[in-house]
């Protein structure tokens, strides 16, 4: 048995055990928050019950019976009226009464294709009643034509439509649909190679790309189409590997859910593919990570798993924002202990869920945060501090290797504070700085003004008040710190306090700093009429070497 399969089996066992012990609601389902969670949990429980490879830890017959019961309930909630505009769809949120919940466009996008894969692989283990229900549900999905939409944004929705065209076209011998899907696949692949992925760091939705195209690849019978799907998956996994550090997704995030910040928790696909971190107990998005897999190319595995030498990832992205095409530049610096980076330009994103910049550590256990970042709260910010996302546009940045500098010029019309997130660890608080050690990384966090600390679960919030705030963060791996005589926080504080940045808060709002490790003079200016300027040793940042391709 391969290591990949062992890790997949581990996920199956753990999710199946959760499902087996999750009490059923009176509706016959486990969850009313999202119908897909019921389907995913039931899939895992069914597979664990019928798989001969390992002992599931519960009575197989009882587990299979429970899984079939929940799968039946999920399939029963499909809209099966051909005259309905939502024919073939399922509701999303089921509270309080599932039968009264209206159909929603999202569940079928991913769940529909995964149902074909599940039925294809496990129909022989199903009762005749469940098999008949799957046959009817899949026919409804095919005839619903939900996937018959043109390519427009080249995002995760259309990636799923493309995969569905190939999957359902093959299943129902619809050659025109197969050709449509293949054309969309080729056009999508050509575009993301030429322009980069507009959904840079779109965390849960990138995994929908992976699942959709892996599902199509596993089911494909046409060898040329299978080869094209393999090429797409190789590209996607190379992209992922280039911004990977032991389960963490480093660099700028265009979108992410609460479980993506300030800790990387959507890690199941990474765990199966790379396996160089311990699987956390929390699994917020199980989907089909334990059931559906294709190995990344060796070149991608080498990138992801060998971080002995620090590397820079400088990427260009062509993105259409509010009808205008913009070139964005994403930067990441990755070492064995930590990574840093972000997006040079501010861009408006859907639901304002991005992280402009952050430092990332490898995934940590026990719900501990592994990210450090500061931001000005914008639209959608949660005042409780328990969901530290949703940033405003009032940020200027400079990235250089292990240093991030940021200025926050806040107008009178917005709230006058900047919020920081620092991961749980050992921290020393000075009036104008925070010095910390988290795992194998030391941090020097310099602040332009007073601050206060608020404890949260697994991390701490830093609240900086004022209309003009500046932040400089330098991270140093323990080995590099030891080479400079730094073996504890006290020594870090005494060394780093001698090289503090120079903040100026007058008309020309600016910060200057010389990095301890790089030795470069770094300057970030905001001029009232000329805008901002980032300088490295007196020279403006140059984007000539930024690439659209993954490497």
C-alpha positions as CSV (number, residue, x, y, z in Angstrom):
1,X,0.0,0.0,0.0
2,X,1.4,3.4,-1.0
3,X,2.0,6.2,1.5
4,X,-0.7,8.2,-0.4
5,X,-3.2,5.4,0.2
6,X,-2.3,5.1,3.9
7,X,-2.9,8.8,4.4
8,X,-6.2,8.6,2.5
9,X,-7.3,5.6,4.6
10,X,-6.4,7.6,7.8
11,X,-8.7,10.4,6.7
12,X,-11.5,7.9,5.8
13,X,-11.2,6.2,9.2
14,X,-11.3,9.5,11.1
15,X,-14.2,11.0,9.2
16,X,-16.1,7.7,9.3
17,X,-15.6,7.5,13.1
18,X,-17.0,11.1,13.4
19,X,-20.0,10.1,11.3
20,X,-20.6,6.9,13.2
21,X,-20.8,8.7,16.5
22,X,-22.6,11.9,15.3
23,X,-26.2,11.7,16.5
24,X,-28.9,11.9,13.8
25,X,-31.3,14.7,13.9
26,X,-35.1,14.0,13.7
27,X,-34.8,14.7,10.0
28,X,-32.6,11.6,9.5
29,X,-29.6,13.8,8.8
30,X,-26.5,14.8,10.8
31,X,-26.4,18.4,9.8
32,X,-28.8,21.2,8.8
33,X,-26.1,23.8,8.1
34,X,-25.0,22.4,4.7
35,X,-26.4,19.4,2.9
36,X,-23.0,18.6,1.4
37,X,-21.6,17.7,4.9
38,X,-24.2,15.0,5.2
39,X,-23.3,13.6,1.8
40,X,-19.5,13.7,2.5
41,X,-19.8,12.1,5.9
42,X,-22.1,9.4,4.6
43,X,-19.7,8.7,1.8
44,X,-16.8,8.2,4.1
45,X,-18.8,6.0,6.5
46,X,-20.0,3.8,3.6
47,X,-16.5,3.4,2.2
48,X,-15.1,2.5,5.6
49,X,-17.8,0.0,6.2
50,X,-17.3,-1.8,2.8
51,X,-13.5,-1.5,2.4
52,X,-11.7,-4.8,3.2
53,X,-8.3,-3.1,3.6
54,X,-8.6,-2.0,7.2
55,X,-10.7,-2.6,10.3
56,X,-13.1,0.4,10.6
57,X,-13.5,0.3,14.4
58,X,-17.3,-0.3,14.3
59,X,-19.7,-2.9,13.1
60,X,-19.6,-2.9,9.3
61,X,-23.2,-3.8,8.8
62,X,-24.4,-1.1,11.2
63,X,-22.1,1.5,9.6
64,X,-23.2,0.7,6.1
65,X,-26.9,0.7,7.1
66,X,-26.5,4.2,8.7
67,X,-24.6,5.5,5.7
68,X,-27.2,4.3,3.3
69,X,-29.9,5.9,5.4
70,X,-28.3,9.3,5.3
71,X,-27.5,8.9,1.6
72,X,-31.1,8.2,0.9
73,X,-32.2,11.3,2.8
74,X,-29.8,13.4,0.8
75,X,-31.0,12.0,-2.5
76,X,-34.6,12.5,-1.5
77,X,-34.1,16.2,-1.2
78,X,-33.2,16.7,-4.8
79,X,-35.6,18.7,-6.9
80,X,-36.9,16.1,-9.4
81,X,-39.6,18.1,-11.2
82,X,-38.3,18.6,-14.8
83,X,-40.5,21.7,-15.2
84,X,-38.8,23.4,-12.3
85,X,-36.0,25.9,-13.1
86,X,-34.0,24.2,-10.3
87,X,-34.5,20.7,-11.6
88,X,-31.7,18.4,-10.5
89,X,-30.6,20.7,-7.7
90,X,-30.5,20.3,-3.9
91,X,-31.1,22.8,-1.1
92,X,-28.0,24.1,0.6
93,X,-29.0,25.1,4.2
94,X,-31.6,22.8,5.6
95,X,-32.7,24.5,8.8
96,X,-35.2,24.2,10.3
97,X,-37.1,21.7,8.0
98,X,-35.1,20.2,5.2
99,X,-38.2,19.5,3.1
100,X,-39.1,23.2,3.1
101,X,-35.6,24.4,2.1
102,X,-35.5,25.7,-1.5
103,X,-33.1,24.3,-4.0
104,X,-29.7,26.2,-4.3
105,X,-27.3,26.4,-7.2
106,X,-24.2,25.4,-5.3
107,X,-24.5,21.8,-4.0
108,X,-24.8,20.2,-7.4
109,X,-21.7,21.9,-8.8
110,X,-19.2,19.7,-7.0
111,X,-21.4,17.1,-5.3
112,X,-23.0,16.1,-8.6
113,X,-19.7,15.0,-10.2
114,X,-18.4,13.4,-7.0
115,X,-21.7,11.4,-6.9
116,X,-20.8,9.9,-10.3
117,X,-17.4,8.9,-9.0
118,X,-18.8,7.4,-5.8
119,X,-21.5,5.5,-7.7
120,X,-19.0,4.3,-10.3
121,X,-16.7,2.9,-7.6
122,X,-19.2,1.6,-4.9
123,X,-22.5,0.8,-6.7
124,X,-21.7,-2.9,-6.3
125,X,-21.8,-2.6,-2.5
126,X,-25.1,-0.7,-2.5
127,X,-28.6,-2.0,-1.8
128,X,-30.7,-2.1,-4.9
129,X,-32.9,0.7,-3.5
130,X,-29.9,3.0,-3.0
131,X,-28.4,2.2,-6.4
132,X,-31.8,3.0,-8.0
133,X,-31.9,6.3,-6.2
134,X,-28.4,7.2,-7.4
135,X,-29.3,6.3,-11.0
136,X,-32.3,8.6,-10.8
137,X,-30.5,11.4,-9.1
138,X,-27.6,11.3,-11.6
139,X,-30.1,11.3,-14.6
140,X,-31.8,14.4,-13.0
141,X,-28.4,16.1,-12.7
142,X,-27.5,15.4,-16.4
143,X,-30.9,16.5,-17.6
144,X,-30.8,19.7,-15.5
145,X,-28.1,21.1,-17.8
146,X,-26.7,23.2,-14.9
147,X,-23.3,23.0,-16.4
148,X,-24.2,24.3,-19.8
149,X,-22.7,27.8,-19.2
150,X,-20.1,29.6,-21.3
151,X,-16.6,30.4,-20.0
152,X,-16.4,33.9,-18.8
153,X,-14.5,34.3,-15.5
154,X,-12.4,31.2,-15.7
155,X,-12.8,30.6,-12.0
156,X,-13.7,27.6,-9.8
157,X,-17.4,27.6,-10.8
158,X,-16.5,27.2,-14.4
159,X,-13.8,24.7,-13.7
160,X,-16.5,22.5,-12.1
161,X,-18.9,23.1,-15.0
162,X,-16.1,22.0,-17.4
163,X,-15.4,18.8,-15.4
164,X,-19.1,18.1,-15.2
165,X,-19.5,18.4,-19.0
166,X,-16.8,15.7,-19.5
167,X,-18.2,13.5,-16.7
168,X,-21.8,13.6,-17.6
169,X,-21.2,13.7,-21.3
170,X,-19.3,10.4,-21.1
171,X,-21.8,8.8,-18.7
172,X,-24.7,9.5,-21.0
173,X,-22.9,9.2,-24.3
174,X,-23.4,12.9,-25.2
175,X,-20.6,13.5,-27.7
176,X,-21.5,17.2,-28.2
177,X,-21.3,17.7,-24.4
178,X,-17.9,15.9,-24.3
179,X,-16.6,18.2,-27.0
180,X,-17.9,21.3,-25.3
181,X,-16.1,20.2,-22.1
182,X,-12.9,19.4,-23.8
183,X,-12.9,22.8,-25.6
184,X,-13.5,24.5,-22.2
185,X,-10.7,22.5,-20.6
186,X,-8.2,23.5,-23.3
187,X,-9.2,27.2,-23.2
188,X,-9.0,27.3,-19.4
189,X,-5.6,25.6,-19.4
190,X,-4.3,28.0,-22.1
191,X,-5.6,31.0,-20.2
192,X,-4.2,30.2,-16.7
193,X,-0.8,29.4,-18.3
194,X,-0.8,32.7,-20.2
195,X,-2.4,35.0,-17.6
196,X,-2.0,33.2,-14.3
197,X,-4.8,32.2,-12.0
198,X,-7.1,35.1,-11.1
199,X,-8.1,33.2,-8.1
200,X,-4.6,33.5,-6.6
201,X,-4.7,31.8,-3.2
202,X,-8.4,31.2,-3.2
203,X,-8.1,28.5,-0.7
204,X,-11.3,26.3,-0.5
205,X,-12.0,26.9,-4.1
206,X,-8.6,25.9,-5.4
207,X,-9.4,22.4,-4.0
208,X,-12.6,22.5,-6.0
209,X,-10.4,22.8,-9.1
210,X,-8.4,19.8,-7.9
211,X,-11.4,17.7,-7.0
212,X,-13.3,18.5,-10.2
213,X,-10.5,17.7,-12.6
214,X,-9.2,14.7,-10.6
215,X,-12.7,13.3,-10.7
216,X,-12.9,13.8,-14.5
217,X,-9.4,12.3,-14.9
218,X,-10.3,9.2,-12.9
219,X,-13.5,8.6,-14.8
220,X,-12.2,9.5,-18.3
221,X,-12.1,6.7,-20.9
222,X,-10.8,8.8,-23.8
223,X,-7.0,8.7,-23.6
224,X,-6.4,12.1,-25.2
225,X,-8.8,13.8,-22.9
226,X,-7.3,12.0,-20.0
227,X,-3.8,13.2,-21.0
228,X,-5.2,16.8,-21.2
229,X,-6.7,16.5,-17.7
230,X,-3.4,15.1,-16.4
231,X,-1.6,18.2,-17.9
232,X,-4.1,20.5,-16.1
233,X,-3.6,18.6,-12.8
234,X,0.2,18.7,-13.1
235,X,0.0,22.5,-13.6
236,X,-2.4,23.0,-10.6
237,X,-0.2,20.9,-8.3
238,X,2.9,22.7,-9.4
239,X,1.2,26.0,-8.6
240,X,0.2,24.6,-5.2
241,X,3.7,23.3,-4.4
242,X,5.3,26.6,-5.2
243,X,3.3,28.3,-2.4
244,X,3.4,25.4,0.1
245,X,5.1,25.1,3.5
246,X,4.2,22.0,5.6
247,X,0.4,22.4,5.2
248,X,0.4,26.2,5.0
249,X,-0.7,28.2,2.0
250,X,1.8,31.1,1.9
251,X,1.7,34.5,0.2
252,X,-1.3,36.6,-0.8
253,X,-4.8,35.1,-0.4
254,X,-7.6,36.3,-2.7
255,X,-10.3,34.6,-0.7
256,X,-10.5,32.4,2.4
257,X,-13.0,31.3,5.0
258,X,-12.7,31.7,8.8
259,X,-10.9,28.4,9.0
260,X,-8.2,29.8,6.6
261,X,-7.2,32.6,9.0
262,X,-5.4,32.9,11.3
263,X,-4.7,29.2,11.0
264,X,-4.5,26.9,7.9
265,X,-7.1,24.2,8.6
266,X,-8.2,23.2,5.1
267,X,-5.2,20.9,4.8
268,X,-6.6,17.4,3.8
269,X,-5.5,17.4,0.2
270,X,-2.1,18.7,1.2
271,X,-1.8,16.0,3.8
272,X,-2.5,13.2,1.3
273,X,-0.2,14.7,-1.4
274,X,2.7,15.8,0.7
275,X,2.4,14.2,4.1
276,X,5.1,16.2,5.8
277,X,3.0,17.5,8.7
278,X,0.8,15.8,11.3
279,X,-2.9,15.7,10.4
280,X,-4.8,18.0,12.8
281,X,-8.0,16.8,14.5
282,X,-10.0,19.6,13.1
283,X,-11.2,18.8,9.5
284,X,-13.5,21.7,8.4
285,X,-13.9,20.7,4.8
286,X,-13.7,16.9,4.3
287,X,-15.2,16.8,0.8
288,X,-13.4,13.9,-1.1
289,X,-9.8,14.4,0.0
290,X,-9.7,10.8,1.4
291,X,-11.5,9.2,-1.6
292,X,-10.2,11.0,-4.7
293,X,-6.5,11.4,-5.6
294,X,-3.9,11.8,-8.3
295,X,-0.2,12.1,-7.5
296,X,1.6,15.4,-8.3
297,X,4.6,15.3,-10.6
298,X,7.9,14.6,-9.0
299,X,9.1,18.1,-9.8
300,X,6.2,19.6,-7.8
301,X,6.9,17.2,-4.9
302,X,10.5,18.3,-4.9
303,X,9.5,22.0,-4.7
304,X,7.1,21.4,-1.9
305,X,9.2,19.1,0.3
306,X,12.7,20.5,-0.1
307,X,12.9,23.9,1.5
308,X,16.5,23.7,2.7
309,X,17.4,26.7,0.5
310,X,15.2,29.9,0.8
311,X,13.3,30.7,-2.4
312,X,11.4,33.6,-3.9
313,X,8.2,33.1,-5.9
314,X,7.5,36.2,-8.0
315,X,4.3,35.9,-10.0
316,X,2.2,38.1,-12.3
317,X,-1.5,37.7,-12.5
318,X,-3.8,39.3,-15.1
319,X,-7.2,39.9,-13.6
320,X,-10.3,41.8,-14.7
321,X,-11.6,43.9,-11.9
322,X,-14.9,45.9,-12.3
323,X,-14.5,45.7,-16.1
324,X,-10.8,46.7,-16.2
325,X,-7.8,44.5,-16.8
326,X,-5.1,44.8,-14.1
327,X,-1.7,43.2,-13.8
328,X,-1.1,42.1,-10.2
329,X,2.2,41.0,-8.7
330,X,2.4,38.4,-6.0
331,X,5.5,37.8,-3.9
332,X,6.5,35.0,-1.5
333,X,9.7,34.2,0.3
334,X,9.8,30.6,1.6
335,X,12.3,29.0,4.1
336,X,12.2,25.8,6.1
337,X,10.8,27.5,9.1
338,X,8.6,30.3,7.8
339,X,7.3,32.1,4.7
340,X,6.4,35.7,4.1
341,X,4.8,37.6,1.3
342,X,1.7,39.1,-0.3
343,X,0.2,41.1,-3.1
344,X,1.9,44.4,-4.1
345,X,-1.3,45.9,-5.3
346,X,-4.7,46.3,-3.6
347,X,-7.6,44.8,-5.6
348,X,-11.2,44.4,-4.8
349,X,-12.2,40.8,-4.3
350,X,-15.5,39.0,-3.9
351,X,-16.8,39.2,-0.4
352,X,-13.6,41.1,0.6
353,X,-12.1,37.9,2.1
354,X,-8.5,38.4,1.1
355,X,-5.3,38.6,3.2
356,X,-3.1,41.2,1.6
357,X,0.1,40.0,3.3
358,X,1.1,37.5,6.0
359,X,3.9,35.5,7.6
360,X,3.1,31.7,7.6
361,X,4.5,29.0,9.8
362,X,4.0,25.2,9.2
363,X,0.6,23.9,10.3
364,X,0.3,23.6,14.1
365,X,-1.8,21.2,16.2
366,X,-4.3,22.0,18.9
367,X,-6.0,24.8,16.9
368,X,-2.9,27.1,17.3
369,X,-2.6,29.9,14.8
370,X,0.2,29.7,12.3
371,X,-0.2,33.1,10.6
372,X,1.0,36.6,11.5
373,X,-0.4,39.7,9.8
374,X,-1.7,43.2,10.3
375,X,-4.6,45.0,8.5
376,X,-7.0,47.8,8.7
377,X,-10.6,46.5,9.2
378,X,-12.9,46.9,6.2
379,X,-16.3,45.8,5.0
380,X,-17.4,42.6,6.7
381,X,-15.1,42.8,9.7
382,X,-16.3,41.0,12.8
383,X,-15.9,43.3,15.8
384,X,-15.5,40.3,18.2
385,X,-12.0,39.6,16.8
386,X,-12.9,35.9,16.4
387,X,-12.8,36.2,12.6
388,X,-9.8,38.4,11.7
389,X,-10.4,38.9,8.0
390,X,-12.0,41.5,5.8
391,X,-9.4,44.2,5.1
392,X,-9.8,47.7,3.8
393,X,-7.9,49.3,0.9
394,X,-5.9,51.5,3.2
395,X,-2.5,49.7,3.1
396,X,0.8,50.3,1.4
397,X,3.4,47.5,1.4
398,X,7.0,46.5,0.8
399,X,8.2,42.9,0.7
400,X,11.8,41.8,0.7
401,X,12.7,38.3,1.7
402,X,12.1,37.9,5.4
403,X,10.9,41.5,5.9
404,X,7.4,43.0,5.4
405,X,6.8,46.7,5.8
406,X,3.3,48.3,5.8
407,X,1.9,51.8,6.2
408,X,-1.7,52.5,7.0
409,X,-2.8,56.1,6.0
410,X,-6.3,56.2,7.4
411,X,-8.7,59.0,6.4
412,X,-11.2,60.5,8.8
413,X,-14.1,58.5,7.2
414,X,-12.8,55.1,8.5
415,X,-12.1,53.6,11.9
416,X,-8.8,54.7,13.3
417,X,-7.2,51.5,14.2
418,X,-5.1,48.7,12.7
419,X,-5.5,45.1,13.8
420,X,-2.7,42.6,14.1
421,X,-2.7,38.9,14.5
422,X,0.2,37.1,16.2
423,X,0.2,33.4,16.7
424,X,0.3,31.8,20.2
425,X,3.9,31.5,21.4
426,X,6.4,33.2,23.7
427,X,6.3,37.0,23.3
428,X,8.0,40.0,25.0
429,X,6.1,43.3,24.9
430,X,8.1,46.5,24.6
431,X,6.5,50.0,24.2
432,X,7.3,50.1,20.5
433,X,7.9,46.4,19.6
434,X,6.9,42.8,20.1
435,X,9.6,40.1,20.1
436,X,8.4,36.6,19.8
437,X,9.4,33.0,19.3
438,X,6.9,30.7,17.7
439,X,8.1,27.1,17.0
440,X,11.4,27.5,15.2
441,X,11.0,31.2,14.2
442,X,11.8,34.4,15.9
443,X,9.8,37.6,15.1
444,X,10.6,41.2,15.6
445,X,7.4,43.2,15.2
446,X,8.0,47.0,15.2
447,X,5.0,49.4,15.7
448,X,4.9,53.1,15.1
449,X,2.7,53.8,18.2
450,X,1.1,52.3,21.3
451,X,-0.8,49.1,21.2
452,X,-2.9,46.7,23.3
453,X,-3.1,42.9,23.3
454,X,-6.3,40.9,23.3
455,X,-6.2,37.1,23.8
456,X,-8.1,34.9,21.4
457,X,-8.2,31.1,20.9
458,X,-4.8,30.1,19.5
459,X,-3.6,33.6,18.7
460,X,-3.6,37.2,20.0
461,X,-5.0,40.4,18.5
462,X,-2.8,43.5,18.5
463,X,-4.8,46.7,18.4
464,X,-3.0,49.8,17.2
465,X,-4.9,53.1,17.3
466,X,-4.2,56.2,15.3
467,X,-4.8,57.7,11.8
468,X,-1.2,56.9,10.8
469,X,0.2,53.5,11.7
470,X,3.3,51.7,10.5
471,X,4.4,48.1,10.9
472,X,7.7,46.4,10.2
473,X,8.1,42.6,10.7
474,X,11.3,40.7,10.4
475,X,11.3,36.9,10.8
476,X,14.4,34.8,11.5
477,X,14.6,31.1,11.6
478,X,16.2,29.7,14.8
479,X,19.3,28.3,13.0
480,X,20.0,31.7,11.3
481,X,19.4,33.5,14.7
482,X,21.8,31.1,16.5
483,X,24.5,31.9,14.0
484,X,24.2,35.5,15.1
485,X,24.4,34.7,18.8
486,X,20.6,34.8,19.4
487,X,19.5,31.8,21.5
488,X,16.5,33.3,23.4
489,X,14.0,36.2,23.3
490,X,16.1,38.3,25.7
491,X,19.0,38.3,23.2
492,X,16.7,38.8,20.3
493,X,15.2,41.9,22.0
494,X,18.7,43.4,22.8
495,X,19.9,42.8,19.2
496,X,16.8,43.9,17.3
497,X,16.1,46.9,19.5
498,X,19.4,48.4,18.1
499,X,18.2,48.3,14.5
500,X,14.7,49.7,14.9
501,X,13.0,51.2,11.9
502,X,12.7,55.0,11.5
503,X,9.0,56.0,11.3
504,X,8.0,59.5,10.2
505,X,4.4,60.6,10.6
506,X,4.5,64.1,9.0
507,X,3.3,65.2,5.6
508,X,5.5,62.6,3.9
509,X,4.4,59.5,5.8
510,X,7.3,57.0,5.7
511,X,9.3,54.2,7.3
512,X,13.0,53.2,6.7
513,X,14.6,50.0,7.9
514,X,17.8,48.0,7.4
515,X,17.1,44.3,7.6
516,X,19.3,42.3,10.0
517,X,19.5,39.2,7.7
518,X,19.5,40.8,4.2
519,X,21.4,44.0,5.2
520,X,19.4,46.0,2.6
521,X,18.1,49.5,3.2
522,X,14.3,49.3,2.8
523,X,12.1,52.4,2.4
524,X,8.4,52.9,2.0
525,X,7.0,56.3,1.4
526,X,3.5,57.8,1.0
527,X,3.5,61.2,-0.6
528,X,0.4,63.3,-0.6
529,X,0.4,63.9,-4.4
530,X,2.8,61.3,-5.7
531,X,1.3,58.2,-4.0
532,X,3.4,55.5,-2.5
533,X,6.9,54.3,-3.4
534,X,8.8,51.2,-2.2
535,X,12.6,51.3,-2.5
536,X,15.2,48.5,-1.9
537,X,18.7,50.0,-1.4
538,X,17.4,53.2,-3.0
539,X,16.0,51.5,-6.1
540,X,12.3,51.2,-6.9
541,X,10.8,47.7,-6.9
542,X,11.1,46.1,-10.3
543,X,8.6,43.5,-11.6
544,X,10.4,42.5,-14.8
545,X,11.2,39.1,-13.5
546,X,7.7,38.3,-12.3
547,X,6.2,35.4,-14.3
548,X,2.7,34.3,-15.3
549,X,3.5,30.6,-15.2
550,X,3.7,28.6,-12.1
551,X,7.5,28.4,-12.3
